[in-house]
Amino acid sequence: MKKLALFLSIILIGLSQMTVAQKNKTQTPPQEKKRDSLPCEKFPKLPAFNLLAMDSSTIFNTYNIPEGKPTVLMFYSPDCDHCQHLAQQIMDHMDSLKNAEFYLLTPMTIAATKEFDAKYHVSDFKNMHLYKDYEFFFPHFYGANYVPYLAVYDKHKMLVKVYEGGSNMSVLIKAVNQASER
């Protein structure tokens, strides 16, 4: 009788473990669960936040970005290959993107940003601006987990689209053109 009770107990424990394992398989993995809205989705107007200019002393606030043209914020890292490639692609397609203002923002050092500029000549373009996001505002507001990360705003400073991990040029050009028309 004791052997039968032990046997039934083992079977019941085994069945309960199988039920728990099956239940865990059917649950949505954490990365697939619907995320809460990001601040940039709740507040689609271009936020005002401080950036440090390349002279290491001038503070620029995004509130001072003028309306009238689309604005593209690009969060990047100067040593990121994808970021370097995207910056080069933007400059190579500047004829199609010349009606937008680009603000390249990084949390990295001013020295690293200056090296990036020396190599890619970003500041040679009148509509491309380099800044340090010294308050680390961008990744929190936009939920940027990867670089490059683009936020496209229309001429009224309203969010049009975000691209985490960059974008190909035809998609970016289309988004900038749509932002011009809004």
Backbone as a chain_set.jsonl record, in Angstrom:
{"seq": "MKKLALFLSIILIGLSQMTVAQKNKTQTPPQEKKRDSLPCEKFPKLPAFNLLAMDSSTIFNTYNIPEGKPTVLMFYSPDCDHCQHLAQQIMDHMDSLKNAEFYLLTPMTIAATKEFDAKYHVSDFKNMHLYKDYEFFFPHFYGANYVPYLAVYDKHKMLVKVYEGGSNMSVLIKAVNQASER", "coords": {"N": [[0.823, -1.182, 0.0], [1.954, 1.224, 0.795], [3.833, 1.461, -1.215], [2.197, 1.808, -3.437], [0.977, 4.274, -2.837], [3.241, 5.911, -2.816], [4.036, 5.602, -5.472], [1.789, 6.729, -6.815], [1.997, 9.324, -5.844], [4.41, 10.154, -6.99], [3.694, 10.064, -9.695], [1.652, 12.017, -9.709], [3.153, 14.311, -9.022], [4.872, 14.412, -11.208], [2.979, 14.842, -13.289], [2.001, 17.354, -12.529], [4.285, 18.895, -12.842], [4.62, 18.718, -15.606], [2.355, 20.099, -16.446], [2.896, 22.685, -15.499], [5.207, 23.219, -16.999], [4.115, 23.143, -19.585], [2.325, 25.276, -19.426], [4.123, 27.399, -19.139], [5.293, 27.366, -21.659], [3.272, 28.319, -23.284], [2.925, 30.92, -22.51], [3.463, 34.361, -23.368], [6.645, 35.319, -24.409], [8.838, 37.574, -22.611], [10.014, 39.61, -24.313], [8.164, 39.806, -26.338], [5.905, 40.816, -25.302], [3.46, 43.379, -25.153], [4.692, 46.609, -25.079], [4.782, 49.434, -22.887], [3.667, 52.692, -23.868], [6.083, 54.863, -25.259], [7.673, 57.867, -24.044], [8.063, 59.617, -26.248], [6.001, 58.887, -27.922], [3.744, 59.463, -26.444], [4.047, 62.178, -26.134], [4.245, 63.813, -28.78], [5.33, 66.193, -29.789], [8.353, 67.851, -30.602], [10.646, 67.544, -28.06], [11.999, 69.813, -25.62], [15.297, 69.875, -24.883], [18.613, 69.87, -23.487], [21.74, 70.212, -25.172], [25.225, 69.732, -25.754], [27.458, 71.769, -27.442], [30.088, 71.448, -29.937], [32.169, 73.047, -29.131], [32.504, 72.619, -26.494], [31.472, 74.231, -24.511], [29.184, 75.697, -25.109], [25.755, 75.588, -24.651], [23.056, 74.154, -26.271], [19.626, 74.31, -26.783], [17.03, 72.213, -27.783], [14.606, 73.403, -28.132], [15.107, 75.648, -29.546], [15.335, 74.856, -32.163], [14.306, 75.738, -35.282], [10.949, 75.981, -36.631], [9.426, 74.95, -39.761], [10.978, 73.399, -41.416], [11.595, 69.918, -41.997], [12.895, 67.943, -39.307], [15.519, 65.86, -38.348], [16.557, 63.784, -35.883], [19.407, 62.113, -35.0], [20.547, 59.607, -33.111], [23.61, 58.425, -32.167], [26.747, 56.603, -32.127], [30.086, 57.541, -32.249], [31.992, 55.566, -32.8], [30.643, 53.458, -33.908], [30.089, 51.188, -36.453], [27.751, 50.888, -38.054], [26.525, 53.333, -37.597], [28.402, 55.097, -38.659], [28.294, 54.317, -41.324], [25.603, 54.961, -41.922], [25.63, 57.753, -41.536], [27.376, 58.471, -43.586], [25.865, 57.586, -45.776], [23.664, 59.324, -45.585], [24.91, 61.771, -46.134], [25.784, 61.205, -48.725], [23.368, 61.161, -50.026], [22.423, 63.714, -49.891], [21.354, 65.549, -51.691], [18.716, 64.736, -51.983], [17.865, 65.073, -49.432], [18.203, 67.624, -48.579], [16.335, 69.482, -47.697], [15.887, 69.078, -45.041], [16.803, 69.386, -41.581], [19.488, 68.019, -39.864], [20.344, 66.612, -36.8], [22.885, 65.297, -35.173], [23.341, 63.338, -32.473], [25.157, 62.364, -29.637], [26.158, 60.446, -26.775], [28.772, 60.217, -26.265], [32.249, 61.288, -25.913], [33.349, 64.68, -26.529], [35.762, 64.793, -27.849], [35.815, 62.307, -29.231], [33.678, 62.758, -30.929], [34.628, 64.88, -32.438], [36.71, 63.584, -33.762], [35.215, 61.823, -35.299], [33.888, 63.692, -36.913], [36.103, 64.802, -38.231], [36.894, 62.659, -39.764], [34.598, 62.026, -41.334], [33.57, 64.455, -42.176], [31.168, 65.734, -41.469], [30.261, 68.21, -40.476], [30.721, 69.843, -42.614], [28.466, 70.077, -44.04], [25.817, 72.27, -44.276], [23.32, 71.791, -43.145], [23.674, 69.847, -41.233], [24.301, 68.987, -37.936], [26.347, 68.615, -35.091], [26.212, 67.323, -31.823], [26.642, 66.804, -28.283], [24.856, 64.664, -26.247], [24.705, 65.303, -23.338], [23.174, 65.046, -21.063], [21.996, 62.659, -21.37], [19.441, 62.389, -22.402], [18.098, 61.615, -24.774], [18.07, 58.631, -25.181], [16.343, 57.826, -23.123], [13.913, 59.201, -23.529], [13.181, 58.398, -26.089], [13.385, 55.686, -25.998], [15.63, 54.389, -26.948], [17.47, 51.697, -27.59], [19.403, 50.803, -29.217], [21.925, 51.885, -31.526], [22.408, 53.12, -34.828], [19.773, 55.491, -34.186], [16.905, 56.979, -35.324], [14.845, 59.858, -35.283], [12.233, 61.322, -36.838], [10.895, 64.434, -37.524], [8.173, 66.562, -38.447], [7.684, 69.682, -40.304], [6.437, 71.207, -38.424], [7.403, 70.438, -36.068], [6.428, 68.035, -35.092], [6.32, 64.596, -34.26], [6.992, 62.207, -36.73], [8.039, 59.67, -37.441], [9.962, 56.981, -36.017], [13.079, 55.297, -36.162], [14.648, 52.587, -35.14], [17.885, 51.364, -35.003], [18.623, 52.434, -37.357], [17.992, 53.217, -40.853], [17.107, 52.509, -44.252], [18.081, 54.403, -47.138], [16.037, 55.034, -49.039], [13.691, 54.744, -47.562], [14.116, 56.625, -45.516], [14.327, 59.004, -47.017], [11.749, 59.098, -48.084], [10.266, 59.411, -45.699], [11.209, 61.922, -44.841], [10.344, 63.506, -46.958], [7.553, 63.193, -46.653], [7.318, 64.402, -44.181], [7.87, 66.995, -44.903], [5.625, 67.704, -46.288], [3.555, 67.732, -44.484]], "CA": [[0.0, 0.0, 0.0], [2.847, 2.365, 0.83], [4.457, 1.553, -2.529], [1.187, 2.354, -4.335], [0.833, 5.691, -2.491], [4.455, 6.561, -3.289], [3.957, 5.579, -6.924], [0.79, 7.723, -7.212], [2.549, 10.648, -5.53], [5.418, 10.456, -8.023], [2.95, 10.341, -10.932], [0.995, 13.322, -9.562], [4.193, 15.348, -9.082], [5.298, 14.461, -12.611], [1.923, 15.484, -14.07], [1.934, 18.781, -12.191], [5.442, 19.529, -13.467], [4.334, 18.808, -17.036], [1.357, 21.153, -16.601], [3.599, 23.954, -15.316], [6.08, 23.399, -18.157], [3.251, 23.448, -20.727], [1.794, 26.62, -19.201], [5.217, 28.324, -19.419], [5.505, 27.397, -23.097], [2.218, 29.068, -23.953], [2.973, 32.324, -22.133], [4.218, 35.209, -24.273], [7.965, 35.671, -23.881], [8.878, 38.98, -22.198], [10.316, 40.531, -25.388], [7.033, 39.912, -27.238], [4.792, 41.46, -24.625], [3.236, 44.754, -25.578], [5.378, 47.549, -24.216], [4.086, 50.689, -22.611], [4.018, 53.764, -24.796], [7.27, 55.641, -24.945], [7.367, 59.295, -23.912], [7.982, 60.274, -27.558], [4.681, 58.58, -28.492], [2.753, 60.183, -25.634], [4.288, 63.607, -26.334], [4.867, 63.812, -30.105], [5.998, 67.462, -30.104], [9.789, 67.791, -30.344], [10.877, 68.011, -26.688], [13.095, 70.746, -25.369], [16.344, 69.322, -24.022], [19.912, 70.508, -23.668], [22.826, 69.526, -25.854], [26.495, 70.438, -25.659], [28.066, 72.009, -28.749], [31.434, 70.91, -30.097], [33.149, 73.903, -28.459], [32.519, 72.119, -25.108], [30.968, 75.182, -23.524], [27.886, 76.241, -25.515], [24.588, 74.71, -24.489], [22.007, 74.389, -27.254], [18.383, 73.655, -26.398], [16.266, 71.839, -28.979], [13.496, 74.341, -28.275], [15.557, 76.644, -30.511], [15.276, 74.352, -33.538], [13.187, 76.463, -35.894], [9.925, 75.29, -37.416], [9.462, 75.279, -41.177], [11.693, 72.336, -42.124], [11.662, 68.662, -41.235], [14.056, 67.774, -38.434], [15.884, 64.468, -38.091], [17.496, 63.568, -34.795], [20.081, 60.816, -35.148], [21.329, 59.22, -31.947], [24.651, 57.568, -32.728], [28.021, 56.503, -31.435], [31.122, 57.798, -33.248], [32.766, 54.367, -33.128], [29.72, 52.427, -34.395], [30.184, 51.019, -37.907], [26.445, 51.164, -38.668], [26.311, 54.784, -37.498], [29.298, 55.712, -39.636], [27.733, 54.016, -42.642], [24.381, 55.738, -42.101], [26.02, 59.159, -41.713], [27.919, 58.587, -44.945], [24.73, 57.447, -46.703], [22.897, 60.574, -45.528], [25.666, 62.786, -46.861], [25.785, 60.825, -50.146], [22.024, 61.421, -50.567], [22.022, 65.03, -49.403], [20.506, 66.228, -52.682], [17.33, 64.349, -51.696], [17.575, 65.339, -48.015], [18.667, 68.975, -48.26], [15.286, 70.304, -47.076], [15.76, 68.691, -43.627], [17.914, 69.683, -40.68], [19.933, 66.811, -39.163], [21.042, 66.82, -35.535], [23.524, 64.052, -34.775], [23.496, 63.413, -31.026], [25.873, 61.238, -29.051], [26.542, 60.611, -25.375], [30.218, 60.005, -26.191], [33.05, 62.482, -25.64], [33.515, 65.691, -27.579], [36.947, 64.385, -28.616], [35.408, 61.235, -30.155], [32.805, 63.365, -31.931], [35.496, 65.658, -33.329], [37.395, 62.61, -34.614], [34.182, 61.383, -36.243], [33.695, 64.79, -37.858], [37.316, 64.918, -39.043], [36.922, 61.533, -40.708], [33.44, 62.006, -42.243], [33.28, 65.831, -42.616], [29.736, 65.973, -41.268], [29.996, 69.639, -40.286], [30.842, 70.539, -43.899], [27.108, 70.254, -44.554], [25.151, 73.353, -43.542], [22.123, 71.292, -42.45], [24.035, 68.765, -40.319], [24.804, 69.576, -36.699], [26.855, 67.622, -34.14], [26.077, 67.706, -30.418], [26.751, 65.774, -27.25], [23.686, 64.536, -25.369], [25.404, 65.162, -22.047], [22.21, 64.679, -20.021], [21.518, 61.332, -21.744], [17.995, 62.543, -22.545], [17.558, 60.922, -25.95], [17.706, 57.217, -25.04], [15.221, 57.65, -22.205], [12.689, 59.731, -24.113], [12.848, 57.652, -27.309], [13.523, 54.243, -25.789], [16.689, 53.947, -27.856], [18.321, 50.631, -27.066], [20.43, 50.542, -30.226], [22.289, 52.981, -32.415], [21.811, 54.445, -34.875], [18.344, 55.629, -33.921], [16.447, 58.201, -35.974], [13.514, 60.399, -34.994], [11.913, 62.277, -37.899], [9.847, 65.383, -37.162], [7.71, 67.374, -39.566], [8.057, 71.096, -40.24], [5.783, 71.799, -37.259], [8.074, 69.808, -34.923], [5.628, 66.906, -34.616], [6.95, 63.33, -34.594], [6.47, 61.475, -37.878], [8.454, 58.269, -37.413], [11.252, 56.651, -35.414], [13.739, 54.134, -36.748], [15.697, 52.05, -34.276], [18.833, 50.591, -35.794], [18.836, 53.117, -38.627], [17.014, 53.094, -41.914], [17.736, 52.617, -45.56], [17.915, 55.758, -47.656], [14.741, 55.26, -49.695], [12.69, 54.898, -46.495], [14.381, 57.901, -44.85], [13.963, 60.072, -47.953], [10.278, 59.132, -48.124], [9.787, 59.981, -44.422], [11.536, 63.359, -44.849], [9.424, 64.134, -47.911], [6.24, 63.234, -46.002], [7.418, 65.41, -43.121], [7.844, 68.309, -45.571], [4.269, 67.946, -46.784], [2.583, 67.804, -43.378]], "C": [[0.875, 1.256, 0.0], [3.503, 2.561, -0.525], [3.487, 2.166, -3.533], [1.009, 3.854, -4.08], [2.049, 6.477, -2.989], [4.444, 6.675, -4.811], [2.971, 6.641, -7.43], [1.288, 9.144, -6.943], [3.556, 11.074, -6.589], [4.725, 10.809, -9.338], [2.284, 11.711, -10.857], [2.003, 14.468, -9.643], [4.665, 15.519, -10.524], [4.27, 15.157, -13.489], [1.845, 16.978, -13.777], [3.112, 19.535, -12.803], [5.225, 19.7, -14.965], [3.33, 19.925, -17.307], [2.008, 22.521, -16.483], [4.487, 24.231, -16.526], [5.253, 23.772, -19.389], [2.706, 24.869, -20.612], [2.865, 27.654, -19.533], [5.488, 28.438, -20.91], [4.476, 28.275, -23.789], [2.208, 30.533, -23.558], [3.815, 33.102, -23.135], [5.571, 35.529, -23.648], [8.016, 37.164, -23.571], [9.127, 39.949, -23.354], [9.149, 40.692, -26.359], [5.824, 40.565, -26.579], [4.675, 42.892, -25.106], [3.888, 45.692, -24.564], [4.485, 48.752, -23.959], [4.512, 51.715, -23.645], [5.256, 54.496, -24.312], [6.881, 57.099, -24.78], [7.23, 59.997, -25.27], [6.652, 60.0, -28.254], [3.58, 59.314, -27.739], [2.83, 61.684, -25.88], [5.003, 63.795, -27.676], [5.516, 65.128, -30.534], [7.477, 67.33, -29.738], [10.077, 68.349, -28.95], [12.034, 69.004, -26.62], [14.075, 70.067, -24.42], [17.687, 69.906, -24.418], [20.922, 69.59, -24.332], [24.084, 70.38, -25.728], [27.107, 70.546, -27.052], [29.513, 71.514, -28.759], [32.514, 71.799, -29.485], [33.279, 73.572, -26.97], [31.994, 73.1, -24.068], [29.58, 75.733, -23.866], [26.804, 75.192, -25.349], [23.549, 75.129, -25.521], [20.766, 73.641, -26.779], [17.564, 73.398, -27.657], [15.005, 72.687, -29.159], [13.819, 75.365, -29.368], [15.677, 76.112, -31.936], [14.073, 75.018, -34.193], [12.194, 75.536, -36.594], [10.124, 75.66, -38.884], [10.169, 74.255, -42.032], [11.57, 71.051, -41.319], [12.966, 68.612, -40.438], [14.283, 66.288, -38.221], [16.906, 64.453, -36.972], [18.093, 62.183, -34.988], [20.929, 60.597, -33.907], [22.338, 58.187, -32.427], [25.836, 57.467, -31.769], [29.113, 56.682, -32.488], [31.917, 56.56, -33.658], [31.909, 53.213, -33.645], [29.78, 52.365, -35.926], [28.873, 51.35, -38.613], [26.151, 52.663, -38.666], [27.16, 55.518, -38.526], [28.749, 55.518, -41.047], [26.481, 54.857, -42.91], [24.703, 57.217, -42.305], [26.561, 59.386, -43.119], [26.803, 58.495, -45.989], [23.889, 58.732, -46.742], [23.616, 61.653, -46.338], [25.694, 62.482, -48.358], [24.448, 61.124, -50.821], [21.505, 62.81, -50.17], [21.183, 65.801, -50.411], [19.029, 65.942, -52.431], [16.907, 64.711, -50.277], [17.888, 66.779, -47.611], [17.615, 69.866, -47.609], [15.066, 69.954, -45.605], [17.0, 69.134, -42.856], [18.224, 68.405, -39.898], [20.729, 67.203, -37.919], [21.572, 65.463, -35.099], [23.918, 64.184, -33.31], [24.187, 62.165, -30.503], [26.12, 61.5, -27.567], [28.063, 60.493, -25.188], [30.944, 61.337, -26.021], [33.074, 63.435, -26.839], [34.703, 65.307, -28.461], [36.593, 63.305, -29.633], [34.531, 61.793, -31.266], [33.625, 64.184, -32.92], [36.287, 64.742, -34.269], [36.444, 62.093, -35.697], [33.988, 62.45, -37.324], [34.91, 64.942, -38.773], [37.366, 63.827, -40.113], [35.809, 61.629, -41.751], [33.005, 63.391, -42.719], [31.797, 66.17, -42.532], [29.444, 67.465, -41.197], [30.218, 70.459, -41.554], [29.465, 70.821, -44.501], [26.369, 71.248, -43.659], [23.976, 72.854, -42.7], [22.41, 70.098, -41.543], [24.763, 69.362, -39.114], [25.201, 68.459, -35.726], [26.756, 68.15, -32.715], [26.299, 66.496, -29.519], [25.481, 65.807, -26.398], [24.217, 64.258, -23.966], [24.465, 64.806, -20.897], [21.595, 63.302, -20.281], [19.98, 61.314, -21.847], [17.432, 61.63, -23.632], [17.182, 59.468, -25.699], [16.527, 56.976, -24.109], [13.901, 58.077, -22.847], [12.229, 58.897, -25.307], [12.937, 56.14, -27.136], [14.584, 53.641, -26.689], [17.582, 52.926, -27.161], [19.492, 50.335, -27.985], [20.742, 51.827, -30.969], [22.613, 52.387, -33.783], [20.302, 54.39, -34.646], [17.936, 56.982, -34.493], [15.052, 58.574, -35.501], [13.266, 61.498, -36.023], [10.721, 63.114, -37.457], [9.443, 66.192, -38.391], [8.088, 68.842, -39.362], [7.391, 71.853, -39.095], [6.315, 71.199, -35.952], [7.225, 68.711, -34.268], [6.261, 65.61, -35.124], [6.227, 62.642, -35.748], [6.773, 59.99, -37.727], [9.77, 58.137, -36.666], [11.771, 55.371, -36.061], [14.855, 53.69, -35.821], [16.592, 51.152, -35.114], [19.071, 51.198, -37.16], [17.723, 52.862, -39.626], [17.752, 53.066, -43.235], [17.344, 53.964, -46.168], [16.562, 55.987, -48.319], [13.632, 55.475, -48.664], [12.873, 56.244, -45.798], [13.984, 59.07, -45.75], [12.448, 60.213, -48.033], [9.721, 59.776, -46.849], [10.046, 61.486, -44.367], [10.609, 64.1, -45.81], [8.01, 64.236, -47.338], [6.227, 64.295, -44.898], [7.37, 66.822, -43.697], [6.422, 68.699, -45.957], [3.245, 68.13, -45.676], [2.406, 69.2, -42.871]], "O": [[0.583, 2.227, -0.698], [3.713, 3.697, -0.952], [3.894, 2.954, -4.387], [0.9, 4.624, -5.034], [1.904, 7.578, -3.52], [4.798, 7.714, -5.368], [3.282, 7.373, -8.37], [1.028, 10.057, -7.727], [3.553, 12.224, -7.03], [5.13, 11.751, -10.018], [2.336, 12.482, -11.815], [1.725, 15.49, -10.271], [4.836, 16.642, -10.999], [4.63, 15.971, -14.339], [1.642, 17.778, -14.69], [2.964, 20.679, -13.234], [5.608, 20.723, -15.532], [3.452, 20.627, -18.311], [1.713, 23.421, -17.271], [4.517, 25.356, -17.025], [5.663, 24.639, -20.161], [2.638, 25.587, -21.61], [2.561, 28.68, -20.142], [5.876, 29.507, -21.381], [4.792, 28.914, -24.792], [1.539, 31.33, -24.216], [4.774, 32.565, -23.69], [5.641, 35.96, -22.497], [7.308, 37.945, -24.206], [8.515, 41.017, -23.386], [9.147, 41.641, -27.143], [4.825, 40.834, -27.246], [5.674, 43.536, -25.426], [3.665, 45.582, -23.358], [3.559, 49.04, -24.718], [5.592, 51.613, -24.226], [5.446, 54.717, -23.116], [5.863, 57.53, -25.322], [6.379, 60.872, -25.43], [6.218, 60.794, -29.088], [2.592, 59.739, -28.337], [1.816, 62.381, -25.843], [6.227, 63.922, -27.712], [6.195, 65.163, -31.561], [7.817, 66.769, -28.697], [9.78, 69.514, -28.685], [12.923, 69.01, -27.471], [13.723, 69.726, -23.29], [17.872, 70.376, -25.54], [20.959, 68.383, -24.096], [24.006, 71.603, -25.609], [27.258, 69.547, -27.754], [30.082, 71.203, -27.713], [33.655, 71.362, -29.332], [34.082, 74.186, -26.267], [32.065, 72.828, -22.87], [28.874, 76.195, -22.97], [26.918, 74.067, -25.836], [23.205, 76.306, -25.632], [20.848, 72.468, -26.415], [17.426, 74.283, -28.501], [14.406, 72.681, -30.234], [12.92, 75.882, -30.03], [16.085, 76.852, -32.831], [12.947, 74.879, -33.715], [12.551, 74.462, -37.079], [10.891, 76.566, -39.209], [9.987, 74.234, -43.249], [11.453, 71.092, -40.095], [13.989, 69.163, -40.844], [13.343, 65.544, -37.944], [17.986, 65.033, -37.091], [17.368, 61.198, -35.124], [21.907, 61.308, -33.677], [21.959, 57.182, -33.028], [25.904, 58.153, -30.749], [29.063, 56.028, -33.529], [32.46, 56.518, -34.762], [32.409, 52.099, -33.802], [29.552, 53.366, -36.606], [28.876, 52.014, -39.65], [25.594, 53.194, -39.627], [26.691, 56.449, -39.181], [28.745, 56.445, -41.857], [26.32, 55.402, -44.002], [24.103, 57.864, -43.163], [26.235, 60.384, -43.762], [26.801, 59.241, -46.969], [23.46, 59.167, -47.811], [22.995, 62.36, -47.131], [25.634, 63.401, -49.175], [24.39, 61.316, -52.036], [20.297, 63.041, -50.123], [20.369, 66.635, -50.013], [18.184, 66.811, -52.643], [15.72, 64.661, -49.953], [17.842, 67.114, -46.428], [17.955, 70.897, -47.029], [14.146, 70.485, -44.983], [18.094, 69.24, -43.411], [17.322, 67.783, -39.336], [21.656, 68.011, -37.979], [20.805, 64.585, -34.703], [24.729, 65.037, -32.95], [23.841, 61.046, -30.883], [26.274, 62.649, -27.155], [28.57, 60.654, -24.077], [30.312, 62.392, -25.989], [32.852, 63.043, -27.984], [34.655, 65.476, -29.679], [37.028, 63.379, -30.782], [34.625, 61.357, -32.414], [33.338, 64.178, -34.117], [36.507, 65.081, -35.432], [36.826, 61.948, -36.858], [33.93, 62.133, -38.512], [34.754, 65.185, -39.969], [37.828, 64.059, -41.23], [36.042, 61.348, -42.927], [32.143, 63.487, -43.592], [31.246, 66.817, -43.423], [28.477, 67.934, -41.796], [29.931, 71.656, -41.567], [29.318, 71.69, -45.361], [26.308, 71.081, -42.441], [23.672, 73.432, -41.657], [21.481, 69.406, -41.126], [25.71, 70.136, -39.259], [24.472, 67.48, -35.563], [27.16, 69.277, -32.429], [26.165, 65.344, -29.933], [25.088, 66.859, -25.894], [24.178, 63.128, -23.48], [24.917, 64.316, -19.862], [20.768, 62.833, -19.499], [19.322, 60.359, -21.435], [16.419, 60.96, -23.433], [16.046, 59.093, -25.987], [15.785, 56.011, -24.294], [12.89, 57.385, -22.717], [11.029, 58.711, -25.513], [12.592, 55.395, -28.053], [14.448, 52.505, -27.142], [18.35, 53.262, -26.26], [20.461, 49.692, -27.581], [19.919, 52.741, -31.03], [23.056, 51.241, -33.863], [19.654, 53.37, -34.885], [18.547, 58.005, -34.184], [14.187, 57.713, -35.339], [13.999, 62.485, -36.074], [9.679, 62.585, -37.068], [10.266, 66.472, -39.263], [8.73, 69.197, -38.374], [7.735, 73.003, -38.823], [5.756, 71.422, -34.878], [7.295, 68.49, -33.059], [6.688, 65.532, -36.276], [5.002, 62.513, -35.74], [5.883, 59.151, -37.865], [10.594, 59.052, -36.671], [11.004, 54.49, -36.449], [15.891, 54.349, -35.729], [16.111, 50.286, -35.845], [19.655, 50.555, -38.033], [16.655, 52.357, -39.281], [18.885, 53.538, -43.333], [16.371, 54.583, -45.737], [15.992, 57.067, -48.161], [12.738, 56.295, -48.871], [11.892, 56.932, -45.518], [13.365, 60.026, -45.282], [11.926, 61.327, -48.048], [8.804, 60.594, -46.918], [9.196, 62.243, -43.899], [10.144, 65.198, -45.505], [7.342, 65.254, -47.518], [5.233, 64.997, -44.715], [6.881, 67.742, -43.043], [6.065, 69.877, -45.951], [2.158, 68.646, -45.931], [1.626, 69.426, -41.946]]}, "num_chains": 1, "name": "protein.A"}
